[in-house]
Amino acid sequence: MSSNGNEREKQGVLPMTVAAIGVVFGDIGTSPLYSMREAFNGSHPVAANHDNVLGVLSLISWALIIVVTLKYVVFMMRADNRGEGGIMALLALVLRSTTRNTRGRMILMSLGLFGAALFYGDGVITPAISVLSAVEGLEVATPALKPFVIPITILVLIGLFLFQQKGTEMVGALFGPITIIWFAVLALLGIINIVKYPDVLAAFSPGYAVHFFAENSTGGFLVLGAVVLAITGTEALYADMGHFGKKPIRLAWFIYVLPALMLNYFGQGALILHNKDAIQNPFYHMAPEWALYPMVILATMATVIASQAVITGTYSLTRQAIQLGYCPRLEVTHTSESEIGQIYMPWINWVLLAAVIGLVLGFETSSNLAGAYGIAVTGTMAIDTVLAFVLMRQLWHWPLWIALPLLVIFLTIDLSFFSANAIKLFHGGWFPIVVAIALFILLVTWKRGRQLLMERLSPGAIPLEPFIQSVTAHPPTRVPGTAVFLTAASEGVPHALLHNLNHNKVLHERIVLLTVSTSDIPHVPDEERIEIEALGSDFYRAVVRYGFKDDPDVPLALKLSGAKGFKFEMMETSFFLSRQTLIPKVGPGMALWREKLFALMSRNASSATTFFKIPANRVVELGTRIEL
């Protein structure tokens, strides 16, 4: 069992279940604010008659059962990478199982990266639509407050993003219990309205969904674009598995979250059937007039938590992309001394804030934003299904007669939702797609650029064994201390070592060639962190291994080598790094514009000194010019 699993066992299932309710289900828990409303007021509304209301309710309830419950809670959470979930963890698992077919591996890698890029598009929209839809409750209380909705929304969002540097733990401590109350209120409001019109419970029958499609044909299919809003946040169930564990998330969903959501949606349906005027904003009309302002405050707090989950998910996904080599190094700040997963990334934070505020100002209402919402989520869901099918066949070795029906069922549903949302492309849906394409280009350009860089460096590299023999035969001046040369290549003499020898005419008495390697597993145990091999003449090769969720710390890793009889005295150790100046040129490899983009990304990447936590006063940087 992983170390994360042991920690969760110590903390107990009940506390972790409560914590999961407060963090994991924030996004899907705020969907009742706008899902039913959009079905009857959105871009492609249907009439709010008896059959249509029951039909939409049937679609929502069965989407929650099939997509969220069966696909993600039951099935996808089986696809864990040593306890970790999410599309990057899934991609790492799939790539591990498809090492032979290079072309197929490239297609799967591209699919996974595009799914991750779609998650970023969703991450920008979620805070905007969630907080805006909550604050719009002020309009229901009194239309005179309508001009203040956007300014209040922007102030809440600015406060949320400014608070990020304090850490997820503090946000959870302040607002976590609010989510527990939120789901209780959802259930209570639903029960109150269902009692007034209990016949609405007939919508549990899937026959109403079938009848809805038969009666509304194309219009009924397009309503799936609103229905999908009820299942946004399902990726969070999977991605947060590493933080809370399968059992707490499943318990929270079945015992508390799913019943509360079902009751609230059916309560909204009952209200619409009982009071046609409530159709403009059925969620807030469920509450009595005296409770409207408290509901707006509670909903705003709940949407802040929902946004928090997406923001921290974006940080985690970015760090995983950096570790797996798809993204340049960015500044990472740890906000907790005890929990490695709680991080803050300033650059990502401010870019997200600017994009979210731009969305609020550009789209103005949550209904307009709903036109942009859904297409990224459904795209990610479809990619999850394809990757899971490969996993079933290649890693789990499930027979085709089991794997294929699951693929067909889940992919049919995913593509139906995606197709219904594709019509939103010209009503705001273009935004997450543009964001995803831009990020996909950045991810694949960085990955390909690093490969090209290694190819350019390899032909000029001097083989290590003859070099050590030459040093042994004609020893240069050796000075006291240890020199650690960081190199991405496991073979050949590092350029920084050659430059140091050519210019300074000396070598340290102990030379360590250090390569940092990231495995396709979440965490590498400390006892497996570092391996050191003696090469002769006081030359050593060291390999430091990290998982894609580990926090790189080279000095700490070197200290661990003391248990293997190889001690480092940090004050007697110098770290030599090679800083490359990249020169784009026309030729084989990448298009010139991509080479220029890669060079720009490389120049703006965080330094290896900061990223690997190497003391700045122990670092020597030597420059190299390389033509791509």
VENRARA-V139880 format. One record per backbone hydrogen bond with DSSP energy under -0.5 kcal/mol. NH is the residue of the N-H (numbers start at 1). CO is the residue of the C=O. E is the energy in kcal/mol with one decimal. If there is no record, write none. Layout:
nh=NH co=CO e=E
nh=NH co=CO e=E
This chain:
nh=6 co=2 e=-1.9
nh=7 co=3 e=-2.2
nh=8 co=4 e=-2.2
nh=9 co=5 e=-2.1
nh=10 co=6 e=-2.0
nh=11 co=7 e=-2.0
nh=12 co=8 e=-1.4
nh=16 co=12 e=-1.4
nh=17 co=13 e=-2.4
nh=18 co=14 e=-2.4
nh=19 co=15 e=-2.3
nh=20 co=16 e=-2.2
nh=21 co=17 e=-1.9
nh=22 co=18 e=-1.5
nh=23 co=19 e=-1.2
nh=24 co=20 e=-1.7
nh=25 co=20 e=-1.0
nh=26 co=23 e=-1.0
nh=29 co=25 e=-1.9
nh=30 co=26 e=-0.9
nh=30 co=27 e=-0.9
nh=31 co=28 e=-0.7
nh=33 co=30 e=-1.5
nh=34 co=31 e=-1.9
nh=35 co=31 e=-2.4
nh=38 co=34 e=-2.2
nh=39 co=35 e=-1.3
nh=40 co=36 e=-1.0
nh=40 co=37 e=-0.6
nh=41 co=37 e=-1.2
nh=42 co=38 e=-2.0
nh=45 co=42 e=-0.7
nh=46 co=39 e=-1.2
nh=49 co=47 e=-1.5
nh=53 co=49 e=-2.5
nh=54 co=50 e=-2.1
nh=55 co=51 e=-2.2
nh=56 co=52 e=-2.8
nh=57 co=53 e=-2.3
nh=58 co=54 e=-2.1
nh=59 co=55 e=-2.1
nh=60 co=56 e=-2.6
nh=61 co=57 e=-2.8
nh=62 co=58 e=-2.3
nh=63 co=59 e=-1.9
nh=64 co=60 e=-2.2
nh=65 co=61 e=-1.6
nh=66 co=62 e=-3.0
nh=67 co=63 e=-1.6
nh=68 co=63 e=-1.4
nh=69 co=64 e=-2.1
nh=70 co=65 e=-2.3
nh=71 co=66 e=-2.2
nh=72 co=67 e=-1.6
nh=73 co=68 e=-2.9
nh=74 co=69 e=-2.0
nh=75 co=70 e=-1.8
nh=76 co=71 e=-3.8
nh=77 co=72 e=-1.5
nh=78 co=75 e=-2.1
nh=79 co=76 e=-1.6
nh=80 co=78 e=-1.9
nh=81 co=84 e=-3.1
nh=82 co=80 e=-1.0
nh=84 co=81 e=-1.4
nh=85 co=239 e=-0.5
nh=90 co=86 e=-2.4
nh=91 co=87 e=-2.5
nh=92 co=88 e=-2.2
nh=93 co=89 e=-1.8
nh=94 co=90 e=-2.5
nh=95 co=91 e=-2.8
nh=96 co=92 e=-1.5
nh=97 co=93 e=-1.1
nh=97 co=94 e=-0.6
nh=98 co=95 e=-0.8
nh=102 co=100 e=-1.1
nh=105 co=101 e=-2.6
nh=106 co=102 e=-2.1
nh=107 co=103 e=-2.0
nh=108 co=104 e=-2.4
nh=109 co=105 e=-2.5
nh=110 co=106 e=-2.3
nh=111 co=107 e=-2.4
nh=112 co=108 e=-2.6
nh=113 co=109 e=-2.5
nh=114 co=110 e=-2.4
nh=115 co=111 e=-2.3
nh=116 co=112 e=-2.2
nh=117 co=113 e=-2.4
nh=118 co=114 e=-2.2
nh=119 co=115 e=-1.5
nh=120 co=116 e=-1.2
nh=121 co=117 e=-1.4
nh=122 co=118 e=-2.2
nh=123 co=119 e=-2.4
nh=124 co=120 e=-1.4
nh=125 co=121 e=-1.4
nh=126 co=122 e=-2.6
nh=127 co=123 e=-0.6
nh=128 co=124 e=-0.8
nh=129 co=125 e=-2.8
nh=130 co=126 e=-2.4
nh=131 co=127 e=-1.9
nh=132 co=128 e=-1.9
nh=133 co=129 e=-2.1
nh=134 co=130 e=-1.6
nh=135 co=131 e=-2.4
nh=136 co=132 e=-1.7
nh=137 co=134 e=-1.5
nh=138 co=135 e=-2.2
nh=139 co=136 e=-1.3
nh=140 co=136 e=-0.8
nh=141 co=137 e=-1.8
nh=142 co=138 e=-2.6
nh=145 co=142 e=-2.1
nh=146 co=143 e=-1.8
nh=148 co=145 e=-1.6
nh=149 co=146 e=-1.6
nh=152 co=148 e=-2.3
nh=153 co=149 e=-2.4
nh=154 co=150 e=-2.5
nh=155 co=151 e=-2.2
nh=156 co=152 e=-2.4
nh=157 co=153 e=-2.4
nh=158 co=154 e=-2.7
nh=159 co=155 e=-2.4
nh=160 co=156 e=-2.3
nh=161 co=157 e=-2.5
nh=162 co=158 e=-2.5
nh=163 co=159 e=-1.6
nh=164 co=161 e=-0.8
nh=165 co=162 e=-0.7
nh=166 co=163 e=-1.8
nh=167 co=163 e=-0.5
nh=167 co=164 e=-1.6
nh=171 co=167 e=-1.6
nh=172 co=168 e=-3.1
nh=173 co=169 e=-2.2
nh=174 co=170 e=-2.0
nh=175 co=171 e=-2.8
nh=176 co=172 e=-2.6
nh=178 co=175 e=-1.2
nh=179 co=175 e=-0.8
nh=179 co=176 e=-1.3
nh=180 co=176 e=-0.8
nh=181 co=177 e=-1.9
nh=182 co=178 e=-2.9
nh=183 co=179 e=-2.3
nh=184 co=180 e=-1.6
nh=185 co=181 e=-2.5
nh=186 co=182 e=-2.5
nh=187 co=183 e=-2.2
nh=188 co=184 e=-2.4
nh=189 co=185 e=-2.9
nh=190 co=186 e=-1.9
nh=191 co=187 e=-2.5
nh=192 co=188 e=-2.3
nh=193 co=189 e=-1.6
nh=194 co=190 e=-2.5
nh=195 co=191 e=-2.2
nh=196 co=192 e=-0.6
nh=197 co=193 e=-1.0
nh=197 co=194 e=-0.6
nh=198 co=195 e=-0.5
nh=200 co=197 e=-1.7
nh=201 co=198 e=-2.0
nh=202 co=199 e=-1.8
nh=203 co=200 e=-2.0
nh=204 co=201 e=-1.7
nh=205 co=202 e=-2.0
nh=208 co=205 e=-1.5
nh=210 co=206 e=-2.0
nh=211 co=207 e=-2.7
nh=212 co=208 e=-2.1
nh=213 co=209 e=-1.9
nh=214 co=210 e=-2.1
nh=215 co=211 e=-2.4
nh=216 co=212 e=-2.1
nh=217 co=213 e=-2.0
nh=219 co=216 e=-1.4
nh=220 co=216 e=-0.9
nh=221 co=217 e=-1.9
nh=222 co=218 e=-2.3
nh=223 co=219 e=-1.0
nh=224 co=221 e=-1.5
nh=225 co=222 e=-1.9
nh=226 co=223 e=-1.9
nh=227 co=223 e=-2.2
nh=228 co=224 e=-2.3
nh=229 co=226 e=-1.1
nh=230 co=227 e=-1.9
nh=231 co=228 e=-1.6
nh=232 co=229 e=-0.7
nh=234 co=231 e=-1.2
nh=236 co=233 e=-0.6
nh=237 co=233 e=-0.8
nh=237 co=234 e=-0.6
nh=238 co=234 e=-1.1
nh=239 co=235 e=-3.1
nh=240 co=236 e=-2.4
nh=241 co=238 e=-1.2
nh=242 co=239 e=-0.6
nh=243 co=240 e=-0.9
nh=244 co=240 e=-1.6
nh=245 co=241 e=-2.7
nh=249 co=245 e=-1.4
nh=250 co=246 e=-2.7
nh=251 co=247 e=-2.8
nh=252 co=248 e=-2.6
nh=253 co=249 e=-2.1
nh=254 co=250 e=-2.6
nh=255 co=251 e=-2.6
nh=256 co=252 e=-1.5
nh=257 co=252 e=-2.7
nh=258 co=253 e=-2.7
nh=260 co=256 e=-1.6
nh=261 co=257 e=-2.5
nh=262 co=258 e=-2.6
nh=263 co=259 e=-2.6
nh=264 co=260 e=-2.0
nh=265 co=261 e=-2.6
nh=266 co=262 e=-2.4
nh=267 co=263 e=-2.1
nh=268 co=264 e=-2.4
nh=269 co=265 e=-2.3
nh=270 co=266 e=-2.5
nh=271 co=267 e=-2.2
nh=272 co=268 e=-2.4
nh=273 co=269 e=-2.1
nh=274 co=270 e=-1.8
nh=275 co=271 e=-3.0
nh=278 co=275 e=-1.7
nh=279 co=276 e=-1.4
nh=280 co=277 e=-0.9
nh=281 co=278 e=-1.0
nh=282 co=279 e=-0.5
nh=285 co=281 e=-1.8
nh=286 co=282 e=-0.8
nh=286 co=283 e=-1.0
nh=287 co=284 e=-0.8
nh=291 co=288 e=-1.5
nh=292 co=289 e=-1.5
nh=295 co=291 e=-2.3
nh=296 co=292 e=-2.3
nh=297 co=293 e=-2.1
nh=298 co=294 e=-2.7
nh=299 co=295 e=-3.1
nh=300 co=296 e=-2.3
nh=301 co=297 e=-2.2
nh=302 co=298 e=-2.4
nh=303 co=299 e=-2.5
nh=304 co=300 e=-2.0
nh=305 co=301 e=-1.9
nh=306 co=302 e=-2.2
nh=307 co=303 e=-2.6
nh=308 co=304 e=-2.3
nh=309 co=305 e=-2.0
nh=310 co=306 e=-1.4
nh=311 co=307 e=-2.6
nh=312 co=308 e=-2.7
nh=313 co=309 e=-1.7
nh=314 co=310 e=-1.9
nh=315 co=311 e=-2.0
nh=316 co=312 e=-2.5
nh=317 co=313 e=-2.6
nh=318 co=314 e=-2.3
nh=319 co=315 e=-2.5
nh=320 co=316 e=-2.3
nh=321 co=317 e=-2.3
nh=322 co=318 e=-2.3
nh=323 co=319 e=-2.5
nh=324 co=320 e=-2.2
nh=325 co=322 e=-1.2
nh=326 co=321 e=-3.1
nh=327 co=321 e=-0.8
nh=333 co=344 e=-3.1
nh=335 co=333 e=-0.5
nh=335 co=342 e=-1.8
nh=336 co=342 e=-0.7
nh=340 co=338 e=-0.6
nh=342 co=339 e=-1.2
nh=343 co=341 e=-1.0
nh=344 co=333 e=-2.6
nh=346 co=344 e=-0.6
nh=349 co=345 e=-2.5
nh=350 co=346 e=-2.4
nh=351 co=347 e=-1.9
nh=352 co=348 e=-2.5
nh=353 co=349 e=-2.3
nh=354 co=350 e=-2.3
nh=355 co=351 e=-2.2
nh=356 co=352 e=-2.8
nh=357 co=353 e=-2.6
nh=358 co=354 e=-2.1
nh=359 co=355 e=-2.0
nh=360 co=356 e=-2.3
nh=361 co=357 e=-2.5
nh=362 co=358 e=-2.3
nh=363 co=359 e=-3.1
nh=364 co=359 e=-0.5
nh=364 co=360 e=-1.9
nh=365 co=363 e=-2.0
nh=369 co=365 e=-1.9
nh=370 co=366 e=-1.9
nh=371 co=367 e=-0.7
nh=371 co=368 e=-0.9
nh=372 co=369 e=-1.6
nh=373 co=369 e=-1.0
nh=378 co=374 e=-2.6
nh=379 co=375 e=-1.5
nh=380 co=376 e=-2.2
nh=381 co=377 e=-2.1
nh=382 co=378 e=-2.1
nh=383 co=379 e=-2.0
nh=384 co=380 e=-2.5
nh=385 co=381 e=-1.9
nh=386 co=382 e=-1.9
nh=387 co=383 e=-2.6
nh=388 co=384 e=-2.4
nh=389 co=385 e=-2.0
nh=390 co=386 e=-1.9
nh=391 co=387 e=-2.0
nh=392 co=388 e=-2.5
nh=393 co=389 e=-2.0
nh=394 co=390 e=-3.2
nh=395 co=391 e=-1.6
nh=396 co=391 e=-2.5
nh=398 co=392 e=-3.2
nh=402 co=399 e=-1.5
nh=403 co=399 e=-2.3
nh=404 co=400 e=-2.7
nh=406 co=402 e=-1.3
nh=407 co=403 e=-2.3
nh=408 co=404 e=-2.7
nh=409 co=405 e=-2.7
nh=410 co=406 e=-2.5
nh=411 co=407 e=-2.7
nh=412 co=408 e=-2.1
nh=413 co=409 e=-1.9
nh=414 co=410 e=-2.7
nh=415 co=411 e=-3.0
nh=416 co=412 e=-1.8
nh=417 co=413 e=-2.3
nh=418 co=414 e=-2.6
nh=419 co=415 e=-2.8
nh=420 co=416 e=-2.2
nh=421 co=417 e=-1.9
nh=422 co=418 e=-1.5
nh=423 co=419 e=-0.7
nh=424 co=421 e=-1.9
nh=425 co=422 e=-1.9
nh=426 co=423 e=-0.7
nh=427 co=424 e=-2.4
nh=428 co=425 e=-0.5
nh=429 co=424 e=-3.0
nh=430 co=425 e=-1.1
nh=431 co=428 e=-1.6
nh=433 co=429 e=-1.0
nh=434 co=430 e=-2.8
nh=435 co=431 e=-2.5
nh=436 co=432 e=-2.6
nh=437 co=433 e=-2.8
nh=438 co=434 e=-2.5
nh=439 co=435 e=-2.4
nh=440 co=436 e=-2.7
nh=441 co=437 e=-2.4
nh=442 co=438 e=-1.9
nh=443 co=439 e=-2.7
nh=444 co=440 e=-2.7
nh=445 co=441 e=-2.2
nh=446 co=442 e=-2.2
nh=447 co=443 e=-2.1
nh=448 co=444 e=-2.7
nh=449 co=445 e=-2.7
nh=450 co=446 e=-2.3
nh=451 co=447 e=-1.7
nh=452 co=448 e=-2.5
nh=453 co=449 e=-2.5
nh=454 co=450 e=-2.1
nh=455 co=451 e=-2.0
nh=456 co=452 e=-2.4
nh=457 co=453 e=-1.9
nh=458 co=454 e=-2.1
nh=459 co=455 e=-1.0
nh=460 co=456 e=-0.5
nh=461 co=458 e=-1.4
nh=467 co=463 e=-1.3
nh=468 co=464 e=-2.4
nh=469 co=465 e=-2.1
nh=470 co=466 e=-2.3
nh=471 co=467 e=-2.4
nh=472 co=468 e=-2.2
nh=473 co=469 e=-2.3
nh=474 co=470 e=-2.9
nh=475 co=472 e=-0.5
nh=477 co=505 e=-0.8
nh=479 co=477 e=-0.5
nh=479 co=507 e=-2.5
nh=482 co=572 e=-2.6
nh=483 co=510 e=-2.7
nh=484 co=482 e=-0.5
nh=484 co=574 e=-3.2
nh=485 co=483 e=-0.6
nh=485 co=512 e=-2.9
nh=486 co=484 e=-0.7
nh=486 co=576 e=-1.8
nh=487 co=514 e=-2.7
nh=493 co=462 e=-2.0
nh=498 co=494 e=-1.7
nh=499 co=495 e=-2.7
nh=500 co=496 e=-2.1
nh=501 co=497 e=-2.2
nh=502 co=498 e=-2.8
nh=503 co=499 e=-2.4
nh=504 co=500 e=-2.5
nh=505 co=500 e=-0.5
nh=505 co=501 e=-1.2
nh=506 co=500 e=-0.6
nh=507 co=477 e=-2.7
nh=509 co=479 e=-2.4
nh=510 co=481 e=-1.3
nh=511 co=538 e=-2.7
nh=512 co=483 e=-2.9
nh=513 co=540 e=-3.1
nh=514 co=485 e=-2.4
nh=514 co=512 e=-0.8
nh=515 co=513 e=-0.5
nh=515 co=542 e=-2.4
nh=517 co=515 e=-0.6
nh=517 co=544 e=-3.2
nh=519 co=517 e=-0.5
nh=519 co=546 e=-3.1
nh=528 co=525 e=-1.6
nh=529 co=526 e=-1.6
nh=531 co=543 e=-2.0
nh=533 co=541 e=-2.9
nh=535 co=539 e=-3.1
nh=536 co=539 e=-0.8
nh=539 co=536 e=-1.3
nh=540 co=511 e=-2.3
nh=541 co=533 e=-2.9
nh=542 co=513 e=-2.8
nh=542 co=540 e=-0.5
nh=543 co=531 e=-2.5
nh=544 co=515 e=-2.6
nh=545 co=529 e=-3.3
nh=545 co=543 e=-0.5
nh=546 co=517 e=-2.5
nh=548 co=521 e=-2.0
nh=549 co=522 e=-2.3
nh=550 co=547 e=-1.4
nh=552 co=550 e=-0.7
nh=554 co=612 e=-1.9
nh=555 co=612 e=-0.6
nh=557 co=553 e=-2.1
nh=558 co=554 e=-2.6
nh=559 co=555 e=-1.7
nh=560 co=556 e=-1.3
nh=561 co=557 e=-0.7
nh=561 co=558 e=-0.8
nh=562 co=559 e=-1.7
nh=563 co=560 e=-1.3
nh=564 co=561 e=-1.5
nh=565 co=562 e=-1.6
nh=566 co=561 e=-2.1
nh=567 co=565 e=-0.5
nh=570 co=568 e=-0.7
nh=572 co=569 e=-2.2
nh=573 co=570 e=-1.3
nh=574 co=482 e=-2.9
nh=575 co=618 e=-3.4
nh=576 co=484 e=-3.2
nh=576 co=574 e=-0.5
nh=577 co=575 e=-0.5
nh=577 co=620 e=-2.6
nh=579 co=577 e=-0.6
nh=579 co=622 e=-2.0
nh=580 co=578 e=-0.7
nh=581 co=624 e=-3.6
nh=582 co=580 e=-0.6
nh=583 co=626 e=-2.9
nh=584 co=582 e=-0.6
nh=590 co=588 e=-0.6
nh=594 co=591 e=-0.6
nh=595 co=591 e=-2.2
nh=596 co=592 e=-2.3
nh=597 co=593 e=-1.9
nh=598 co=594 e=-2.7
nh=599 co=595 e=-2.4
nh=600 co=596 e=-2.2
nh=601 co=597 e=-2.6
nh=602 co=598 e=-2.5
nh=603 co=599 e=-2.1
nh=604 co=600 e=-1.5
nh=605 co=601 e=-0.5
nh=605 co=602 e=-0.8
nh=606 co=329 e=-3.2
nh=611 co=607 e=-2.5
nh=612 co=608 e=-2.6
nh=613 co=610 e=-1.1
nh=614 co=609 e=-2.3
nh=618 co=615 e=-2.1
nh=619 co=616 e=-1.3
nh=620 co=575 e=-3.2
nh=622 co=577 e=-2.8
nh=624 co=579 e=-2.3
nh=626 co=581 e=-2.7
nh=628 co=583 e=-2.0
